[in-house]
Amino acid sequence: MELFQNDDAGYLTWIERHADGYIVNLNTLGKNHSMIHTSRCGHLYEPEPTRTHTIAYGKACPQDRQELIAWAQANGHTLTECSSCEPQ
């Protein structure tokens, strides 16, 4: 599990190396609003130089789903799945 906050370069590097990973978008509204995406979800994967990725929302990036579930439970996050990429 890697966490990214104010580190767009690290986040985009992680995405490039983990095409089959997951991303939890950590919402500033709290732990009940965290959304899980695949690492190639169009909502999050746009490596444009003018777009920021980890400034407003931190990212938790696990390689596999079991790691994600364990991390969410240990840190009190309720996860909602993205309806576009359906990370199942």
PDB file of N, CA, C and O in Angstrom:
ATOM      1  N   MET A   1       0.851  -1.176   0.000  1.00  0.00           N
ATOM      2  CA  MET A   1       0.000   0.000   0.000  1.00  0.00           C
ATOM      3  C   MET A   1       0.890   1.231   0.000  1.00  0.00           C
ATOM      4  O   MET A   1       1.806   1.360   0.813  1.00  0.00           O
ATOM      5  N   GLU A   2       0.604   2.122  -0.922  1.00  0.00           N
ATOM      6  CA  GLU A   2       1.305   3.399  -0.930  1.00  0.00           C
ATOM      7  C   GLU A   2       0.278   4.512  -0.801  1.00  0.00           C
ATOM      8  O   GLU A   2      -0.808   4.439  -1.378  1.00  0.00           O
ATOM      9  N   LEU A   3       0.627   5.535  -0.044  1.00  0.00           N
ATOM     10  CA  LEU A   3      -0.243   6.693   0.143  1.00  0.00           C
ATOM     11  C   LEU A   3       0.391   7.903  -0.525  1.00  0.00           C
ATOM     12  O   LEU A   3       1.595   8.131  -0.409  1.00  0.00           O
ATOM     13  N   PHE A   4      -0.429   8.676  -1.224  1.00  0.00           N
ATOM     14  CA  PHE A   4       0.063   9.854  -1.926  1.00  0.00           C
ATOM     15  C   PHE A   4      -0.762  11.069  -1.529  1.00  0.00           C
ATOM     16  O   PHE A   4      -1.987  11.058  -1.651  1.00  0.00           O
ATOM     17  N   GLN A   5      -0.106  12.102  -1.060  1.00  0.00           N
ATOM     18  CA  GLN A   5      -0.719  13.393  -0.754  1.00  0.00           C
ATOM     19  C   GLN A   5       0.263  14.455  -1.206  1.00  0.00           C
ATOM     20  O   GLN A   5       1.413  14.462  -0.768  1.00  0.00           O
ATOM     21  N   ASN A   6      -0.167  15.341  -2.066  1.00  0.00           N
ATOM     22  CA  ASN A   6       0.707  16.374  -2.624  1.00  0.00           C
ATOM     23  C   ASN A   6       1.930  15.763  -3.318  1.00  0.00           C
ATOM     24  O   ASN A   6       3.033  16.301  -3.218  1.00  0.00           O
ATOM     25  N   ASP A   7       1.737  14.652  -4.013  1.00  0.00           N
ATOM     26  CA  ASP A   7       2.823  13.953  -4.710  1.00  0.00           C
ATOM     27  C   ASP A   7       2.300  13.388  -6.028  1.00  0.00           C
ATOM     28  O   ASP A   7       2.196  12.172  -6.190  1.00  0.00           O
ATOM     29  N   ASP A   8       1.975  14.267  -6.959  1.00  0.00           N
ATOM     30  CA  ASP A   8       1.442  13.823  -8.245  1.00  0.00           C
ATOM     31  C   ASP A   8       2.437  12.972  -9.019  1.00  0.00           C
ATOM     32  O   ASP A   8       2.046  11.985  -9.641  1.00  0.00           O
ATOM     33  N   ALA A   9       3.714  13.335  -8.994  1.00  0.00           N
ATOM     34  CA  ALA A   9       4.723  12.576  -9.735  1.00  0.00           C
ATOM     35  C   ALA A   9       4.800  11.135  -9.223  1.00  0.00           C
ATOM     36  O   ALA A   9       4.839  10.194 -10.015  1.00  0.00           O
ATOM     37  N   GLY A  10       4.823  10.967  -7.904  1.00  0.00           N
ATOM     38  CA  GLY A  10       4.858   9.624  -7.327  1.00  0.00           C
ATOM     39  C   GLY A  10       3.608   8.829  -7.649  1.00  0.00           C
ATOM     40  O   GLY A  10       3.678   7.637  -7.952  1.00  0.00           O
ATOM     41  N   TYR A  11       2.476   9.488  -7.584  1.00  0.00           N
ATOM     42  CA  TYR A  11       1.191   8.846  -7.889  1.00  0.00           C
ATOM     43  C   TYR A  11       1.142   8.378  -9.343  1.00  0.00           C
ATOM     44  O   TYR A  11       0.761   7.237  -9.603  1.00  0.00           O
ATOM     45  N   LEU A  12       1.516   9.227 -10.286  1.00  0.00           N
ATOM     46  CA  LEU A  12       1.482   8.849 -11.698  1.00  0.00           C
ATOM     47  C   LEU A  12       2.489   7.748 -12.005  1.00  0.00           C
ATOM     48  O   LEU A  12       2.231   6.894 -12.854  1.00  0.00           O
ATOM     49  N   THR A  13       3.630   7.759 -11.326  1.00  0.00           N
ATOM     50  CA  THR A  13       4.599   6.675 -11.489  1.00  0.00           C
ATOM     51  C   THR A  13       4.019   5.366 -10.987  1.00  0.00           C
ATOM     52  O   THR A  13       4.192   4.326 -11.620  1.00  0.00           O
ATOM     53  N   TRP A  14       3.323   5.409  -9.840  1.00  0.00           N
ATOM     54  CA  TRP A  14       2.705   4.199  -9.296  1.00  0.00           C
ATOM     55  C   TRP A  14       1.683   3.637 -10.283  1.00  0.00           C
ATOM     56  O   TRP A  14       1.652   2.429 -10.518  1.00  0.00           O
ATOM     57  N   ILE A  15       0.849   4.501 -10.860  1.00  0.00           N
ATOM     58  CA  ILE A  15      -0.160   4.051 -11.827  1.00  0.00           C
ATOM     59  C   ILE A  15       0.506   3.361 -13.015  1.00  0.00           C
ATOM     60  O   ILE A  15       0.047   2.306 -13.453  1.00  0.00           O
ATOM     61  N   GLU A  16       1.567   3.939 -13.530  1.00  0.00           N
ATOM     62  CA  GLU A  16       2.246   3.350 -14.688  1.00  0.00           C
ATOM     63  C   GLU A  16       2.806   1.971 -14.365  1.00  0.00           C
ATOM     64  O   GLU A  16       2.882   1.116 -15.247  1.00  0.00           O
ATOM     65  N   ARG A  17       3.194   1.747 -13.129  1.00  0.00           N
ATOM     66  CA  ARG A  17       3.793   0.463 -12.734  1.00  0.00           C
ATOM     67  C   ARG A  17       2.773  -0.565 -12.247  1.00  0.00           C
ATOM     68  O   ARG A  17       3.107  -1.739 -12.083  1.00  0.00           O
ATOM     69  N   HIS A  18       1.534  -0.132 -12.016  1.00  0.00           N
ATOM     70  CA  HIS A  18       0.522  -1.020 -11.445  1.00  0.00           C
ATOM     71  C   HIS A  18      -0.786  -0.925 -12.221  1.00  0.00           C
ATOM     72  O   HIS A  18      -1.799  -0.468 -11.691  1.00  0.00           O
ATOM     73  N   ALA A  19      -0.759  -1.351 -13.459  1.00  0.00           N
ATOM     74  CA  ALA A  19      -1.937  -1.254 -14.330  1.00  0.00           C
ATOM     75  C   ALA A  19      -3.127  -2.052 -13.804  1.00  0.00           C
ATOM     76  O   ALA A  19      -4.272  -1.767 -14.156  1.00  0.00           O
ATOM     77  N   ASP A  20      -2.864  -3.037 -12.974  1.00  0.00           N
ATOM     78  CA  ASP A  20      -3.954  -3.861 -12.443  1.00  0.00           C
ATOM     79  C   ASP A  20      -4.223  -3.582 -10.965  1.00  0.00           C
ATOM     80  O   ASP A  20      -4.853  -4.393 -10.285  1.00  0.00           O
ATOM     81  N   GLY A  21      -3.754  -2.447 -10.468  1.00  0.00           N
ATOM     82  CA  GLY A  21      -3.945  -2.091  -9.065  1.00  0.00           C
ATOM     83  C   GLY A  21      -5.248  -1.358  -8.820  1.00  0.00           C
ATOM     84  O   GLY A  21      -6.106  -1.268  -9.698  1.00  0.00           O
ATOM     85  N   TYR A  22      -5.380  -0.843  -7.620  1.00  0.00           N
ATOM     86  CA  TYR A  22      -6.572  -0.113  -7.189  1.00  0.00           C
ATOM     87  C   TYR A  22      -6.162   1.243  -6.629  1.00  0.00           C
ATOM     88  O   TYR A  22      -5.022   1.451  -6.215  1.00  0.00           O
ATOM     89  N   ILE A  23      -7.122   2.153  -6.630  1.00  0.00           N
ATOM     90  CA  ILE A  23      -6.898   3.478  -6.053  1.00  0.00           C
ATOM     91  C   ILE A  23      -8.092   3.816  -5.185  1.00  0.00           C
ATOM     92  O   ILE A  23      -9.240   3.679  -5.608  1.00  0.00           O
ATOM     93  N   VAL A  24      -7.818   4.256  -3.973  1.00  0.00           N
ATOM     94  CA  VAL A  24      -8.877   4.773  -3.118  1.00  0.00           C
ATOM     95  C   VAL A  24      -8.716   6.284  -3.103  1.00  0.00           C
ATOM     96  O   VAL A  24      -7.698   6.810  -2.655  1.00  0.00           O
ATOM     97  N   ASN A  25      -9.727   6.967  -3.596  1.00  0.00           N
ATOM     98  CA  ASN A  25      -9.737   8.421  -3.582  1.00  0.00           C
ATOM     99  C   ASN A  25     -10.201   8.850  -2.201  1.00  0.00           C
ATOM    100  O   ASN A  25     -11.359   8.635  -1.843  1.00  0.00           O
ATOM    101  N   LEU A  26      -9.322   9.446  -1.429  1.00  0.00           N
ATOM    102  CA  LEU A  26      -9.610   9.811  -0.049  1.00  0.00           C
ATOM    103  C   LEU A  26     -10.287  11.170  -0.005  1.00  0.00           C
ATOM    104  O   LEU A  26      -9.641  12.205  -0.169  1.00  0.00           O
ATOM    105  N   ASN A  27     -11.567  11.156   0.212  1.00  0.00           N
ATOM    106  CA  ASN A  27     -12.383  12.359   0.170  1.00  0.00           C
ATOM    107  C   ASN A  27     -12.167  13.208   1.411  1.00  0.00           C
ATOM    108  O   ASN A  27     -12.044  12.685   2.519  1.00  0.00           O
ATOM    109  N   THR A  28     -12.121  14.507   1.221  1.00  0.00           N
ATOM    110  CA  THR A  28     -11.937  15.422   2.345  1.00  0.00           C
ATOM    111  C   THR A  28     -13.175  15.498   3.231  1.00  0.00           C
ATOM    112  O   THR A  28     -13.115  16.067   4.321  1.00  0.00           O
ATOM    113  N   LEU A  29     -14.308  14.930   2.778  1.00  0.00           N
ATOM    114  CA  LEU A  29     -15.523  14.919   3.593  1.00  0.00           C
ATOM    115  C   LEU A  29     -15.442  13.881   4.711  1.00  0.00           C
ATOM    116  O   LEU A  29     -16.239  13.916   5.648  1.00  0.00           O
ATOM    117  N   GLY A  30     -14.495  12.972   4.619  1.00  0.00           N
ATOM    118  CA  GLY A  30     -14.311  12.002   5.689  1.00  0.00           C
ATOM    119  C   GLY A  30     -14.208  10.576   5.202  1.00  0.00           C
ATOM    120  O   GLY A  30     -14.298  10.299   4.006  1.00  0.00           O
ATOM    121  N   LYS A  31     -14.019   9.682   6.143  1.00  0.00           N
ATOM    122  CA  LYS A  31     -13.769   8.273   5.849  1.00  0.00           C
ATOM    123  C   LYS A  31     -14.983   7.536   5.301  1.00  0.00           C
ATOM    124  O   LYS A  31     -14.841   6.428   4.783  1.00  0.00           O
ATOM    125  N   ASN A  32     -16.158   8.114   5.400  1.00  0.00           N
ATOM    126  CA  ASN A  32     -17.351   7.472   4.855  1.00  0.00           C
ATOM    127  C   ASN A  32     -17.579   7.827   3.399  1.00  0.00           C
ATOM    128  O   ASN A  32     -18.582   7.421   2.812  1.00  0.00           O
ATOM    129  N   HIS A  33     -16.668   8.576   2.811  1.00  0.00           N
ATOM    130  CA  HIS A  33     -16.824   9.012   1.423  1.00  0.00           C
ATOM    131  C   HIS A  33     -15.636   8.597   0.558  1.00  0.00           C
ATOM    132  O   HIS A  33     -15.350   9.256  -0.442  1.00  0.00           O
ATOM    133  N   SER A  34     -14.953   7.540   0.914  1.00  0.00           N
ATOM    134  CA  SER A  34     -13.791   7.081   0.160  1.00  0.00           C
ATOM    135  C   SER A  34     -14.257   6.183  -0.978  1.00  0.00           C
ATOM    136  O   SER A  34     -15.030   5.250  -0.763  1.00  0.00           O
ATOM    137  N   MET A  35     -13.781   6.467  -2.195  1.00  0.00           N
ATOM    138  CA  MET A  35     -14.223   5.699  -3.357  1.00  0.00           C
ATOM    139  C   MET A  35     -13.067   4.898  -3.925  1.00  0.00           C
ATOM    140  O   MET A  35     -11.946   5.389  -4.053  1.00  0.00           O
ATOM    141  N   ILE A  36     -13.372   3.636  -4.267  1.00  0.00           N
ATOM    142  CA  ILE A  36     -12.375   2.747  -4.851  1.00  0.00           C
ATOM    143  C   ILE A  36     -12.546   2.720  -6.369  1.00  0.00           C
ATOM    144  O   ILE A  36     -13.655   2.645  -6.899  1.00  0.00           O
ATOM    145  N   HIS A  37     -11.392   2.783  -7.047  1.00  0.00           N
ATOM    146  CA  HIS A  37     -11.332   2.745  -8.506  1.00  0.00           C
ATOM    147  C   HIS A  37     -10.265   1.742  -8.924  1.00  0.00           C
ATOM    148  O   HIS A  37      -9.400   1.377  -8.127  1.00  0.00           O
ATOM    149  N   THR A  38     -10.328   1.297 -10.177  1.00  0.00           N
ATOM    150  CA  THR A  38      -9.193   0.571 -10.740  1.00  0.00           C
ATOM    151  C   THR A  38      -8.141   1.615 -11.092  1.00  0.00           C
ATOM    152  O   THR A  38      -8.457   2.798 -11.217  1.00  0.00           O
ATOM    153  N   SER A  39      -6.911   1.191 -11.250  1.00  0.00           N
ATOM    154  CA  SER A  39      -5.852   2.161 -11.527  1.00  0.00           C
ATOM    155  C   SER A  39      -5.954   2.755 -12.934  1.00  0.00           C
ATOM    156  O   SER A  39      -5.234   3.703 -13.248  1.00  0.00           O
ATOM    157  N   ARG A  40      -6.806   2.232 -13.760  1.00  0.00           N
ATOM    158  CA  ARG A  40      -7.005   2.780 -15.111  1.00  0.00           C
ATOM    159  C   ARG A  40      -8.352   3.478 -15.281  1.00  0.00           C
ATOM    160  O   ARG A  40      -8.763   3.766 -16.405  1.00  0.00           O
ATOM    161  N   CYS A  41      -9.031   3.747 -14.188  1.00  0.00           N
ATOM    162  CA  CYS A  41     -10.328   4.420 -14.253  1.00  0.00           C
ATOM    163  C   CYS A  41     -10.169   5.802 -14.885  1.00  0.00           C
ATOM    164  O   CYS A  41      -9.268   6.561 -14.527  1.00  0.00           O
ATOM    165  N   GLY A  42     -11.042   6.110 -15.812  1.00  0.00           N
ATOM    166  CA  GLY A  42     -10.999   7.396 -16.488  1.00  0.00           C
ATOM    167  C   GLY A  42     -11.220   8.581 -15.574  1.00  0.00           C
ATOM    168  O   GLY A  42     -10.847   9.703 -15.915  1.00  0.00           O
ATOM    169  N   HIS A  43     -11.830   8.348 -14.402  1.00  0.00           N
ATOM    170  CA  HIS A  43     -12.017   9.444 -13.452  1.00  0.00           C
ATOM    171  C   HIS A  43     -10.704   9.895 -12.821  1.00  0.00           C
ATOM    172  O   HIS A  43     -10.570  11.048 -12.411  1.00  0.00           O
ATOM    173  N   LEU A  44      -9.737   8.986 -12.744  1.00  0.00           N
ATOM    174  CA  LEU A  44      -8.500   9.294 -12.034  1.00  0.00           C
ATOM    175  C   LEU A  44      -7.254   9.242 -12.894  1.00  0.00           C
ATOM    176  O   LEU A  44      -6.256   9.884 -12.567  1.00  0.00           O
ATOM    177  N   TYR A  45      -7.288   8.500 -13.974  1.00  0.00           N
ATOM    178  CA  TYR A  45      -6.080   8.298 -14.777  1.00  0.00           C
ATOM    179  C   TYR A  45      -6.070   9.251 -15.973  1.00  0.00           C
ATOM    180  O   TYR A  45      -6.513   8.896 -17.066  1.00  0.00           O
ATOM    181  N   GLU A  46      -5.572  10.435 -15.757  1.00  0.00           N
ATOM    182  CA  GLU A  46      -5.406  11.427 -16.811  1.00  0.00           C
ATOM    183  C   GLU A  46      -4.080  12.137 -16.566  1.00  0.00           C
ATOM    184  O   GLU A  46      -4.044  13.184 -15.920  1.00  0.00           O
ATOM    185  N   PRO A  47      -2.994  11.570 -17.082  1.00  0.00           N
ATOM    186  CA  PRO A  47      -1.678  12.168 -16.803  1.00  0.00           C
ATOM    187  C   PRO A  47      -1.429  13.457 -17.576  1.00  0.00           C
ATOM    188  O   PRO A  47      -0.485  13.544 -18.362  1.00  0.00           O
ATOM    189  N   GLU A  48      -2.268  14.444 -17.352  1.00  0.00           N
ATOM    190  CA  GLU A  48      -2.101  15.746 -17.989  1.00  0.00           C
ATOM    191  C   GLU A  48      -1.272  16.644 -17.070  1.00  0.00           C
ATOM    192  O   GLU A  48      -1.491  16.666 -15.859  1.00  0.00           O
ATOM    193  N   PRO A  49      -0.340  17.367 -17.633  1.00  0.00           N
ATOM    194  CA  PRO A  49       0.533  18.195 -16.791  1.00  0.00           C
ATOM    195  C   PRO A  49      -0.193  19.318 -16.057  1.00  0.00           C
ATOM    196  O   PRO A  49       0.314  19.814 -15.051  1.00  0.00           O
ATOM    197  N   THR A  50      -1.363  19.729 -16.534  1.00  0.00           N
ATOM    198  CA  THR A  50      -2.076  20.828 -15.884  1.00  0.00           C
ATOM    199  C   THR A  50      -3.056  20.352 -14.821  1.00  0.00           C
ATOM    200  O   THR A  50      -3.621  21.170 -14.095  1.00  0.00           O
ATOM    201  N   ARG A  51      -3.265  19.064 -14.719  1.00  0.00           N
ATOM    202  CA  ARG A  51      -4.215  18.528 -13.746  1.00  0.00           C
ATOM    203  C   ARG A  51      -3.482  18.049 -12.500  1.00  0.00           C
ATOM    204  O   ARG A  51      -2.446  17.391 -12.596  1.00  0.00           O
ATOM    205  N   THR A  52      -4.022  18.380 -11.331  1.00  0.00           N
ATOM    206  CA  THR A  52      -3.448  17.850 -10.097  1.00  0.00           C
ATOM    207  C   THR A  52      -4.235  16.609  -9.692  1.00  0.00           C
ATOM    208  O   THR A  52      -5.428  16.497  -9.974  1.00  0.00           O
ATOM    209  N   HIS A  53      -3.565  15.693  -9.037  1.00  0.00           N
ATOM    210  CA  HIS A  53      -4.176  14.413  -8.679  1.00  0.00           C
ATOM    211  C   HIS A  53      -4.226  14.173  -7.180  1.00  0.00           C
ATOM    212  O   HIS A  53      -5.151  13.525  -6.689  1.00  0.00           O
ATOM    213  N   THR A  54      -3.260  14.678  -6.457  1.00  0.00           N
ATOM    214  CA  THR A  54      -3.155  14.340  -5.031  1.00  0.00           C
ATOM    215  C   THR A  54      -3.181  15.571  -4.134  1.00  0.00           C
ATOM    216  O   THR A  54      -2.782  15.492  -2.972  1.00  0.00           O
ATOM    217  N   ILE A  55      -3.636  16.688  -4.643  1.00  0.00           N
ATOM    218  CA  ILE A  55      -3.687  17.910  -3.840  1.00  0.00           C
ATOM    219  C   ILE A  55      -4.988  17.960  -3.036  1.00  0.00           C
ATOM    220  O   ILE A  55      -4.956  18.006  -1.806  1.00  0.00           O
ATOM    221  N   ALA A  56      -6.121  17.950  -3.721  1.00  0.00           N
ATOM    222  CA  ALA A  56      -7.414  18.027  -3.036  1.00  0.00           C
ATOM    223  C   ALA A  56      -7.781  16.705  -2.364  1.00  0.00           C
ATOM    224  O   ALA A  56      -8.361  16.691  -1.278  1.00  0.00           O
ATOM    225  N   TYR A  57      -7.441  15.607  -3.014  1.00  0.00           N
ATOM    226  CA  TYR A  57      -7.762  14.278  -2.498  1.00  0.00           C
ATOM    227  C   TYR A  57      -6.494  13.453  -2.437  1.00  0.00           C
ATOM    228  O   TYR A  57      -5.777  13.333  -3.430  1.00  0.00           O
ATOM    229  N   GLY A  58      -6.215  12.887  -1.284  1.00  0.00           N
ATOM    230  CA  GLY A  58      -5.107  11.945  -1.186  1.00  0.00           C
ATOM    231  C   GLY A  58      -5.494  10.649  -1.881  1.00  0.00           C
ATOM    232  O   GLY A  58      -6.666  10.421  -2.184  1.00  0.00           O
ATOM    233  N   LYS A  59      -4.515   9.814  -2.128  1.00  0.00           N
ATOM    234  CA  LYS A  59      -4.754   8.530  -2.775  1.00  0.00           C
ATOM    235  C   LYS A  59      -4.079   7.428  -1.968  1.00  0.00           C
ATOM    236  O   LYS A  59      -2.916   7.541  -1.581  1.00  0.00           O
ATOM    237  N   ALA A  60      -4.830   6.366  -1.726  1.00  0.00           N
ATOM    238  CA  ALA A  60      -4.273   5.139  -1.163  1.00  0.00           C
ATOM    239  C   ALA A  60      -4.238   4.140  -2.304  1.00  0.00           C
ATOM    240  O   ALA A  60      -5.258   3.893  -2.947  1.00  0.00           O
ATOM    241  N   CYS A  61      -3.081   3.568  -2.557  1.00  0.00           N
ATOM    242  CA  CYS A  61      -2.913   2.718  -3.737  1.00  0.00           C
ATOM    243  C   CYS A  61      -2.391   1.337  -3.368  1.00  0.00           C
ATOM    244  O   CYS A  61      -1.186   1.150  -3.201  1.00  0.00           O
ATOM    245  N   PRO A  62      -3.289   0.373  -3.239  1.00  0.00           N
ATOM    246  CA  PRO A  62      -2.875  -1.001  -2.990  1.00  0.00           C
ATOM    247  C   PRO A  62      -2.713  -1.752  -4.305  1.00  0.00           C
ATOM    248  O   PRO A  62      -3.331  -1.399  -5.309  1.00  0.00           O
ATOM    249  N   GLN A  63      -1.892  -2.772  -4.293  1.00  0.00           N
ATOM    250  CA  GLN A  63      -1.719  -3.607  -5.475  1.00  0.00           C
ATOM    251  C   GLN A  63      -2.888  -4.566  -5.658  1.00  0.00           C
ATOM    252  O   GLN A  63      -3.292  -4.843  -6.787  1.00  0.00           O
ATOM    253  N   ASP A  64      -3.432  -5.074  -4.556  1.00  0.00           N
ATOM    254  CA  ASP A  64      -4.520  -6.042  -4.708  1.00  0.00           C
ATOM    255  C   ASP A  64      -5.695  -5.717  -3.792  1.00  0.00           C
ATOM    256  O   ASP A  64      -5.574  -4.936  -2.849  1.00  0.00           O
ATOM    257  N   ARG A  65      -6.814  -6.328  -4.090  1.00  0.00           N
ATOM    258  CA  ARG A  65      -8.066  -6.036  -3.397  1.00  0.00           C
ATOM    259  C   ARG A  65      -8.029  -6.421  -1.920  1.00  0.00           C
ATOM    260  O   ARG A  65      -8.581  -5.699  -1.090  1.00  0.00           O
ATOM    261  N   GLN A  66      -7.402  -7.521  -1.578  1.00  0.00           N
ATOM    262  CA  GLN A  66      -7.332  -7.946  -0.179  1.00  0.00           C
ATOM    263  C   GLN A  66      -6.552  -6.949   0.661  1.00  0.00           C
ATOM    264  O   GLN A  66      -6.929  -6.662   1.798  1.00  0.00           O
ATOM    265  N   GLU A  67      -5.480  -6.426   0.114  1.00  0.00           N
ATOM    266  CA  GLU A  67      -4.703  -5.400   0.806  1.00  0.00           C
ATOM    267  C   GLU A  67      -5.570  -4.157   1.014  1.00  0.00           C
ATOM    268  O   GLU A  67      -5.514  -3.521   2.067  1.00  0.00           O
ATOM    269  N   LEU A  68      -6.354  -3.824   0.021  1.00  0.00           N
ATOM    270  CA  LEU A  68      -7.254  -2.678   0.098  1.00  0.00           C
ATOM    271  C   LEU A  68      -8.281  -2.849   1.205  1.00  0.00           C
ATOM    272  O   LEU A  68      -8.488  -1.940   2.009  1.00  0.00           O
ATOM    273  N   ILE A  69      -8.918  -3.994   1.250  1.00  0.00           N
ATOM    274  CA  ILE A  69      -9.947  -4.260   2.260  1.00  0.00           C
ATOM    275  C   ILE A  69      -9.339  -4.217   3.659  1.00  0.00           C
ATOM    276  O   ILE A  69      -9.918  -3.623   4.568  1.00  0.00           O
ATOM    277  N   ALA A  70      -8.188  -4.838   3.836  1.00  0.00           N
ATOM    278  CA  ALA A  70      -7.523  -4.844   5.146  1.00  0.00           C
ATOM    279  C   ALA A  70      -7.161  -3.417   5.565  1.00  0.00           C
ATOM    280  O   ALA A  70      -7.354  -3.050   6.724  1.00  0.00           O
ATOM    281  N   TRP A  71      -6.641  -2.614   4.639  1.00  0.00           N
ATOM    282  CA  TRP A  71      -6.277  -1.236   4.951  1.00  0.00           C
ATOM    283  C   TRP A  71      -7.514  -0.420   5.335  1.00  0.00           C
ATOM    284  O   TRP A  71      -7.484   0.326   6.314  1.00  0.00           O
ATOM    285  N   ALA A  72      -8.594  -0.557   4.573  1.00  0.00           N
ATOM    286  CA  ALA A  72      -9.822   0.198   4.852  1.00  0.00           C
ATOM    287  C   ALA A  72     -10.373  -0.152   6.230  1.00  0.00           C
ATOM    288  O   ALA A  72     -10.762   0.735   6.989  1.00  0.00           O
ATOM    289  N   GLN A  73     -10.406  -1.427   6.551  1.00  0.00           N
ATOM    290  CA  GLN A  73     -10.912  -1.855   7.863  1.00  0.00           C
ATOM    291  C   GLN A  73     -10.020  -1.327   8.985  1.00  0.00           C
ATOM    292  O   GLN A  73     -10.524  -0.843   9.998  1.00  0.00           O
ATOM    293  N   ALA A  74      -8.718  -1.416   8.814  1.00  0.00           N
ATOM    294  CA  ALA A  74      -7.784  -0.974   9.851  1.00  0.00           C
ATOM    295  C   ALA A  74      -7.827   0.535  10.066  1.00  0.00           C
ATOM    296  O   ALA A  74      -7.499   1.023  11.147  1.00  0.00           O
ATOM    297  N   ASN A  75      -8.231   1.272   9.032  1.00  0.00           N
ATOM    298  CA  ASN A  75      -8.223   2.732   9.119  1.00  0.00           C
ATOM    299  C   ASN A  75      -9.610   3.349   9.169  1.00  0.00           C
ATOM    300  O   ASN A  75      -9.748   4.567   9.065  1.00  0.00           O
ATOM    301  N   GLY A  76     -10.645   2.522   9.326  1.00  0.00           N
ATOM    302  CA  GLY A  76     -12.007   3.021   9.512  1.00  0.00           C
ATOM    303  C   GLY A  76     -12.669   3.614   8.284  1.00  0.00           C
ATOM    304  O   GLY A  76     -13.582   4.428   8.414  1.00  0.00           O
ATOM    305  N   HIS A  77     -12.231   3.227   7.097  1.00  0.00           N
ATOM    306  CA  HIS A  77     -12.821   3.750   5.866  1.00  0.00           C
ATOM    307  C   HIS A  77     -13.980   2.873   5.397  1.00  0.00           C
ATOM    308  O   HIS A  77     -13.878   1.646   5.384  1.00  0.00           O
ATOM    309  N   THR A  78     -15.069   3.510   5.016  1.00  0.00           N
ATOM    310  CA  THR A  78     -16.173   2.847   4.339  1.00  0.00           C
ATOM    311  C   THR A  78     -15.977   3.119   2.862  1.00  0.00           C
ATOM    312  O   THR A  78     -15.916   4.276   2.445  1.00  0.00           O
ATOM    313  N   LEU A  79     -15.876   2.061   2.063  1.00  0.00           N
ATOM    314  CA  LEU A  79     -15.568   2.222   0.656  1.00  0.00           C
ATOM    315  C   LEU A  79     -16.810   2.126  -0.216  1.00  0.00           C
ATOM    316  O   LEU A  79     -17.681   1.284   0.003  1.00  0.00           O
ATOM    317  N   THR A  80     -16.873   2.998  -1.200  1.00  0.00           N
ATOM    318  CA  THR A  80     -17.895   2.954  -2.230  1.00  0.00           C
ATOM    319  C   THR A  80     -17.177   2.640  -3.531  1.00  0.00           C
ATOM    320  O   THR A  80     -16.117   3.202  -3.806  1.00  0.00           O
ATOM    321  N   GLU A  81     -17.744   1.747  -4.336  1.00  0.00           N
ATOM    322  CA  GLU A  81     -17.101   1.392  -5.599  1.00  0.00           C
ATOM    323  C   GLU A  81     -17.543   2.328  -6.715  1.00  0.00           C
ATOM    324  O   GLU A  81     -18.715   2.694  -6.792  1.00  0.00           O
ATOM    325  N   CYS A  82     -16.628   2.707  -7.562  1.00  0.00           N
ATOM    326  CA  CYS A  82     -16.918   3.554  -8.712  1.00  0.00           C
ATOM    327  C   CYS A  82     -17.845   2.789  -9.661  1.00  0.00           C
ATOM    328  O   CYS A  82     -17.582   1.635  -9.997  1.00  0.00           O
ATOM    329  N   SER A  83     -18.911   3.430 -10.081  1.00  0.00           N
ATOM    330  CA  SER A  83     -19.859   2.767 -10.981  1.00  0.00           C
ATOM    331  C   SER A  83     -19.354   2.746 -12.423  1.00  0.00           C
ATOM    332  O   SER A  83     -19.908   2.026 -13.254  1.00  0.00           O
ATOM    333  N   SER A  84     -18.334   3.505 -12.732  1.00  0.00           N
ATOM    334  CA  SER A  84     -17.789   3.511 -14.094  1.00  0.00           C
ATOM    335  C   SER A  84     -16.799   2.373 -14.334  1.00  0.00           C
ATOM    336  O   SER A  84     -16.904   1.665 -15.335  1.00  0.00           O
ATOM    337  N   CYS A  85     -15.850   2.192 -13.436  1.00  0.00           N
ATOM    338  CA  CYS A  85     -14.814   1.161 -13.656  1.00  0.00           C
ATOM    339  C   CYS A  85     -15.133  -0.143 -12.940  1.00  0.00           C
ATOM    340  O   CYS A  85     -14.494  -1.158 -13.215  1.00  0.00           O
ATOM    341  N   GLU A  86     -16.096  -0.145 -12.035  1.00  0.00           N
ATOM    342  CA  GLU A  86     -16.550  -1.339 -11.312  1.00  0.00           C
ATOM    343  C   GLU A  86     -15.384  -2.206 -10.814  1.00  0.00           C
ATOM    344  O   GLU A  86     -15.163  -3.299 -11.335  1.00  0.00           O
ATOM    345  N   PRO A  87     -14.650  -1.734  -9.825  1.00  0.00           N
ATOM    346  CA  PRO A  87     -13.451  -2.438  -9.329  1.00  0.00           C
ATOM    347  C   PRO A  87     -13.772  -3.665  -8.474  1.00  0.00           C
ATOM    348  O   PRO A  87     -13.702  -3.617  -7.246  1.00  0.00           O
ATOM    349  N   GLN A  88     -14.117  -4.740  -9.130  1.00  0.00           N
ATOM    350  CA  GLN A  88     -14.500  -5.945  -8.381  1.00  0.00           C
ATOM    351  C   GLN A  88     -13.475  -7.031  -8.479  1.00  0.00           C
ATOM    352  O   GLN A  88     -13.655  -8.104  -7.902  1.00  0.00           O
TER     353      GLN A  88
END
